[in-house]
Amino acid sequence: MTKFFFTPKLIIFWMKRVGTATLWLTEGPVPHFREMVELGREIMRALSMHVGYEEAVRRFADPFWLSSLACALGFEWDTSGQTTVTLKALSHGLMGTDIPVRVLGGKGAEMRMAQLEAGKLLAEIGVREVGEIRRAMRLTTSVDNAALQDSYDIYFQAAVVSESGQWVIINQGMNTVNKTARRYHWSSDRGLGVEEPHTEILSETVEDVVLDLTSTTSAETRQTILEMLEDTPPSRLNQDLAQVKALARKQHTLTSVFEELPTIPMHLSPPNRLDEETIRRAKNVSSFDELLTTQGVGAATLRGLAYIAALVYGSKVSWRDPVKFSYAFGTKSGKPYPVNRAAMLEAAEFIKQAVMASKMGDETKLTVLRRLNSVLDSNH
């Protein structure tokens, strides 16, 4: 059942999938980085002592909490540096300490190096088996780059790991056209997987068209792709892809086939051709997870296979951005919809009754009020 909380501006829906935040890309040095390292380390020390190191790691799965931590360390709430610089500062601050938490990763080559050096880095806190963490770093990157094609390319990854092996993965993608970044949160509490695998979701923007192969709606397409790879020669798949492209050219746009869509953007157009050597390597994969981490399988390959599955074999696929958000009661301008005045009065009455009930010791409504208060405090 979907839970929701009121904030002054939004109703935030806490879903069983990715936490994301849309951030403006920023450049330039950080003059107070040393202070971020010092303060960040001591915040993590105090947090680990107060709530335990496992809970301290778990909180990184919440995009609101990470943004709040970044603001405490001197970063604007809506810039990309809040992710990259904050996590780098924590990585530096925790290294070599007795605090049983480590932060791995970084940008570009640092992402790949962190996977290779995970064993050495995590040995400091007694983590001996790092196979799952390495797999999590690889798979989450593949999912957020290829299975969820939302125009953001992953360029940064961090893994926050406790001495018990609990982890949170934070990926950040870049949209070079509108100069924004989007953040994706994963948690070992949720586990690894492909179908709606993330922890929460939040964004100020929703893309009009997203190829979301992680959606439950796309389950049939994921299975069809695996069956196609097993049963269909690579050359035949390229013939099927040519049929898809011919259909697209004939109709100028694929939206006449997918009637619920606006115009499909260029970056989601079918690829010109599938690499047949890559298709051969993927022929005997046993799961969609394995397909995603197969050498050569990227966004274009998955997009081409998804088009074939949907248009040639008739399977269902999701084209909706998994980001969910709504203004609490609408806005004065009517965008995205006019103010629902009746709903405002209902909410006021609910809060009034909850306050009255809490004064009489009703623990259920008192708990609701405490949750509401914590959310309101986090947004000030």
N, C-alpha and C positions, 0 to 999 in steps of 0.2 A: 504494500500500500504506500503510495507516495506521501511523504511528509512535507509540510511546508511551514515556513515561518514568515511573519511579517517583518519588514524593514521599512524605514521611512520612504523608500523609493520603489522597492521591488518585492515581489514574492519570489523567493529563491527556492527552486525545486531541487531536493536532494535525491538524486537518481542513483541507480546501481551501475553507473558508468562514469566516464572520464570527468575529472575535474579539469576545467580549462579556464584560462583568463586571457582576455585580449589586451595586449600591452603595446605602447608606442615604442618603436626602436630608437635607441639613443646611442650616442658615441661619445668618446672622450674619456680622459682619466678620472679616477675617483680619488680626490685629495685626502679623504678621511678613511682610506681602506685599512690602514693599520689599526685605527680605532675600531673599525667594524670587526676586525679579527679578534681584538681583545674583548670587546663587549659581547660579541656573538658567542665566544667560548664560555664566558661566565654565565650568560643566559642559559646556555645548554647545560652547564654544570648545575645551576640552580633548578632548572626544569627537571633534570634527571633525578635529582634528590627529592623533589617535591612530588612528582607523579610517577617516577620510575622511568628507566631508560627506554623500555618498550613503548610506553605511552608517548614519550618524547619523540620517538621515531614516527609513531602512528600519526601524530599531528601534522607531519609534513604532507600527508595525503589530502589535507584540507587546503584548497587554494586561498581561502580567506585568511586562515591562520598564517600561512607563509607570507602573504602580502602584509599582514599586520607586523610580523617579525621584521620584514624588510623596512617598513616605515619606522619601526623602533630603532633600526640601525642607520637611519638617515637617507632612505630612498623614497622617491615619489611613488605613490600607490599605483600609477598607471604607466610606468615605463618598464622596458624589457630588462634593464639592469637590476631591477629588484629580484629577478630570478638568478641571473648569471653571476652577478657580483656578490649577492648575499650568500649563495651556496659556495662560491669560491672562498669567501671569507671564512665561512664555517669550516670548510675543508682544511684551510691553513690553521685555523684556531684549534681544531680538535686533534690534529696530527701530533702523535707523541705524548698525549696526555693520558691520565688515568680515567677519563670519561669514556664509558664503554659504547661510544657511538662514533662512526666515521662517515665522511661524505666523499664519494668517489665521482670522478667524471669531469666534464668541462665541455669546451667547444671543439668541434672537428676532430683533429688528431687526438686530443685529450680524451674524447669519448672512447675511441678505439683502444688507446693505451690503458685506460682504466680497466677495461675488460681483461686485458692481458696481465695486468699487475694486481688484480683483485686479491689473489691469494696472499701476496706479500703485504699489501696494505691492510687487509683485514686480520692478518695473523697477530697484529698488535693488540687486538681486543679478543683474541682467542677463537676466532671463526676459522675452522679448518676446512670445512667443505663449502666451496664457493661455486659449485657447478650450477645450482639453481639461480644464484645471483647473476652469473655470467649469461645464462640462458634468458633470464628476465631482461637484462640490458639489451640483448640482441633482439628478442621477440617484440618488446615494447617499441623499439625503434621501427621495426618493420611494420607493425600494426599502424602506428601513427603516421608513417610515411606512405604506406602502400594500401593497406586495407581500409583506412579512413582518408580519402582523398578530398581534402577541404581547402586546398590551395596554400597550405602552410607546410614548408619543408623543414624537417627536424635538423637543427644545427647545434643543439645543446642538450646534454643529458647529465643528470646527477642521480646517484643512488645513495640514499641515506640508510645505513645498516647498523643494527645493534649487535651486541655480543652474542645474543641468542640466534642470530641469523635473520631476524625480522628485517624487512626492507620496505622502502618506499622509493619508487622511480618517478622522477620528474623530467619530462621531456619538454623542450620548447621549440616551436616551429616558427619560421619566418615567411611572411608574405611580402615579397619584394616589390609588388605593385602598389599596395596601399601603405607600405612601411609600418606594418604592425606585426606583433608576435602573439602566438597563442600557446598556452601552457597546458600540458596533459599530466594528470596525476594517477599513479598506479600504487597498489598496496598488496603486500603479501597476505593481508587479511582477506582480500578478495581472491587472491590466487592468480595464476597465469591462465590465460585463455584468449579466445578471439571474440566470442560473442559477448558484447556489451561488458567489457572486462574492467573498466575503470572505476574510480571511486565516486566522484561527484562531477557536477557540470555547472559551469557558470561562464557567461560571456556577455559583453555589451553589444556584440554584433552577431547576427545569424546570416550565414552565407545562403544565397538563393538556391544553389544546387551543390550537393556534396554526394559523392559516391561513397556510401557507407556500407562496406561489406561486413562490419562488425554488428550491424543491427540484427535483431531477431527476424525482421522482415526479409533479410538477405540469407537466411539459413538455407533455403532451397537452392539459391545460387551458389553458395559455398560448396554444397554437396554435389551440385551439377558440374561444377568446375573440376572437382576431384574425379568424378566419373568420366568426364571428357578427356582428361589427361591420361587416364588408364586405358580407355577404349579407342581413342581416336588418334590416328597418326598425325604428327606435326604438320605435314603438308596439307592434310584435310582441314586442320584447324585454321590454317592460313587461308584456305578456300572459303571457309565459313566467315572468317574476318573480312575477306573481300566482299562477300555478300552483305555483311553489315554495313561496310563503307559505301557500297552501291546504294543501299537503302537510304543512307544518310544523304548522299548526293542527290538522289532523286527527290527527296522530300525537303532538301535544304537544311532541315533540322530534324533531330530525333524526337522533338517534343510532340510531334503528331502521333508518335508511337507511345511515348510516355505522356499521356494527356495531362497529368497533374503537374507537369513541369513548366517553368518558364524556359527561355532559351538556354540551351546547354553551353557553358563557356568553352573557349578553345582548349583550355588545359584539361578538359574532360572529354575531348574528342577521341574517337577510337584511334589507336596507333596505326601506322602504315602497315606494319608487319610484325608477327611474332618471331622471336629468335628461336629457330628450330632446335638448336643445341640445348638451349635452356629448357625447352619443352621436354626434350628427351631426358634430361636430368631429373625433371619433376614427375616423370611418368609413374613412378612407383611410390610416391609419397603416401603416407598412411593417414595424414590429417592435414587440415588447413594450416595449423601451426607450423608443421614441417614444411609445407609449401612456402610459407612466408620467409623462412630462413634458408631456402634453397638458393645456391649460388646463381646469380643472374636474374632472379625473380624480383622485380621491382614494381613500381606503380604502373608503368605502361603495360607490362605483361598481365598484371591482374585486371587492369581496365579492359584490355582486349578480350580476355577470357570471360569477364563479366558481361560484356556486350554480346558475346556469342551465346552464353548461357541464357541471357534474357531474351534476345531477339530471334535466335535460331531454335532454342529448346524451350522457350516460354517460361523460364523460372522468374520468380519475383526478386526484385532488388530494390534497396532503399536509396532514394536520392535526396533524403532530408538531412540537414545538418543536425547532428545529435545534441547540439547546444540547445538548452531550453531556458527561456526566461520570459517573464511577463511583468509589466508594471502592475503594482498592487491593485489599483482601481481605475486604470486608464489615465489620460492626461487632458489638460485644458485644451490643447491643440487638436485633440482627437486622434493622435498618433501614439501607439498603434491602434487605439480605439478610444472612444469618449469615456469620460468618467462615469462609473457605475455608482450613482449616489445611494441607491438602496443598499448595495453591498457595503458601502462605507458605514451606513447606519447599523447594519447587522454586525459588522466588526466592532463598532463602538459598544454595542450592547453586550457582545460576547466578552469583551475586555472588562466591562463594568461588572457583569455577573461573576467573572473569574476572580476579580478583586474581592468582591463580597464573599464569595465561597472560600477564598483563601483565608480571610479573616476568621471564618468559622472552622478552619482546620481541614478543609477539603484538599487532601494531598495531591489528587489528580490534577485539579486546576492550578494548584500552587506550582506543580512541576511545569505546566505549560507556561505559566508566567515567568518562571526562572529561565526557561529556554528563550522566551521572547526577550527578556531583559539582557541575556548574554549576547544575543544577536544584535540588539540595538546598541549595546556598548561597543561591540566590535566594529560598528560602522561609524563611530564618532572619533 
